[in-house]
């Protein structure tokens, strides 16, 4: 791959849309955040700026502000834990994945973000996070979950916009390999059967107009990393989203997971992940994405043994098969090893932005 560094971008900027859910999306957003202008609330207050103008203030802490607009599209099908309880009690969309993305994009990931992530551990609030309760209260006051998300994002001074995949109260159903039908994300995840087909109920759920607009204007669109079905494919079941992706002229990249996942992708190779996504994307005139970022870096024996105890293994990078699907692999060492395996979000973000910039402004590309 041709190599581009952050310092090579000149005055070119990108519009970026990241689609997904779970910890995978919030991890990726932390990498992108460093390239987005940091909102300065004091300047905004003195200058009487509108909230949507905050991202125009050029104040990246240590890198060039090469992302002019960052949008996250987040799945809203979770029905377990705190999110599930609030969903049942208040008939609202699940706030958990959205909250994680808000914290990831927060200008200050210390006091306010710690407050939003604070989880009560006793009494009637046991298991609830403050951020989930805050979003529930704002949703009740405004009567609109998407509006509550935008208001919360302003409080956290996020470096990007966050959109729920749909504002419709949706749930998941899955047809399994024994032809049984399992209802609800928690039950699907807990099932021992292999998922054959994932369905959204109602199937007529629409995305926010802002989501379709962001996709249409994007220079870079990412899908993943995250649970194959319950974090990624669920977004593609929202009516109009696959078509919008297929029609986009952006650099569109699937960010492949590092490891297979119990009950969702055990035994699946990289190309098989892509096949499942394309199958659920429905018939479109063009591919949903044209690149796949796949890890080929080493993983320590200790971590491999840890994950093997759960039946999980590194996703096989069957690159020829990926290319046969019309998708170009982008390979490298993208692993960060801690107590758990995660993507190295700085390396992933740099690679993705370099790829998008090399297609948008090929004159800036330096041969590596």
Buried (B, 14 or more C-beta within 10 A) or exposed (E): BEEBBBEBBEEBBBBBBBBBBBBBBBBBBBBBBBBBBBBBBEEBEEEEBEBEEBBEBEEBEEBBBBBBBBBBBBBBBBBBBBBBBBBEEEEBBBBBBBBBBBBBBBBEBEEBBEBBBEBBEEEEEEEBBBBBBBBBEBBEEBEEBBBBBBBBBBBBBBBBBBBBBBBBBBBBBBBBEEEEEBBBBBBBBEBEBBBBBBBBBEEEBBBBEBBBBBBBBBBBBBBBBBBBBBBBBBBBBBBBBBBBBBEBEBBBBBBBBBBBBBBBBBEBBBBBBBBBBBEBBBEBEBBBBBBBBBBBEEBEEEBBEBBEEEEBBBBBBBBEBBEEBEBBBBBBEBBBEEEEBBBBBEBBBBBBBBBBBBBBBEEBBEEE
